[in-house]
Amino acid sequence: MAEILKLENINYSYIDGGFERQILKDLSYTFEDHKFYTILGPSGSGKTTLLSIISGLDTPKSGKIYYDGEDIEKMGLGKYRRNKISIVFQQYNLINYLTALENVLVAMSETDNKLPKNHKEVAYALLEKFGIVKTKADRMVNQLSGGEQQRVAIARSLASNVDLIFADEPTGNLDTATEKEIVGVFKELAHEYGKTVIVVTHSDSVSELSDQRLLLSDGILKDIS
């Protein structure tokens, strides 16, 4: 497996009540392709902050992030977010007034990555791959169940042909059976599609099914399996 994302001496802090609170402290870690990672940690440990930083939505106070050997700031954070990563959120973040199909097509229209010309056919095929058949793909997303909406969000994350898929508590609103199904999809993305999947979670049951479990504690990231 090859290195895909490297974090080098990441520091992040903010002012709280007049005092500086250090969240990430010289954090370094290297993620490899074709792997499914989970990041655990107590509330307030900085998991969502870390996800925001590695997805280019926020910047560290110091330190570097490299995608495939290239500094993402030199690449341009907008370009990095548009062409290299996708994010799956707990609340799905779908566009409610669009169908499932249209949500996927929007993602395909926003990337500079090379995609097949037949966008609609590819979008239908992606959705069906993750259990959203054509009749459901043509429904407004707010007419789908929570598990189905999350599958749409995952299909959307693949539609732009990126290598990195991040997820922030993606199973937090789902029942146990649906949670296991969604985790199975993440494993499939890593092992069959060759993606690097990094999931922030509070769930031990989700984490235990990942390839690599990480713990964010005292500002640093440690392997725990």
Disulfide bonds with the S-S distance in Angstrom:
none
